[in-house]
């Protein structure tokens, strides 16, 4: 008798998710003839030291996590080569106190991405996949403010990596 409520709950859960449009993504074969990818270190046109490495690392982690493509180091062995530039990062104040002190800032990051197939053909991605922003809290403590900004920049890099992977998946689907 104890197993019956669990089975009923599981059946209800399966029925609920099957009717809402959610489904499992299958990556096998979805990228056509592309099987291996290399991600080259980005160039940094921003004034944020080392941010090109953060973006490159986020992309590498995302491609390895998803497992749709084998990540290789040698571009000559890759079916797809990804590289590009981190454009200048903008920081703007977004909310203020009653005495005009900034309470929140927003960092805006945009990538200039180059994706090429083995034959040299460029793969164009949706521009919306290449830009994102994140809010962070202002602080009178300089170290706390720096840490808040750095965490926001890392979150943006992760979101951009997810978007790039999804945009490639959509673009290269046969």
C-alpha angles and dihedrals in degrees: 000000000000093000094053097072090050092051091048091050091049092050091050091049092050091049092048094052095042091058099047099067098256115136139162117265118229114205097183107116093350094117095056114224093349111112106147132043135187123201114206122206109269123238115244116228091162127090090239106108113229096002091125087064092050091053094044091049092048090053093047091050093048094050092046092046094051094045095202091124133029110244112224131181099216112076090205089064095048128095089203130033119199123193141130146128138296104230121217111298116233123212118193133173112246108179134026139199122238089268094051098260115144113249098177136022130196125216116207118200127187129182130209098211127193117195118180133180122225090265091055096255112145120235112214119212131199109273090225089066091060102059135056141153138207135197123230133184121257119229138187086225106085093206093050091049091050091050092048090052093046091051090049090052091051091050090051091051090053093049092048091050090053091048094049091051092049093045091052090048091053094043097048098040109123 
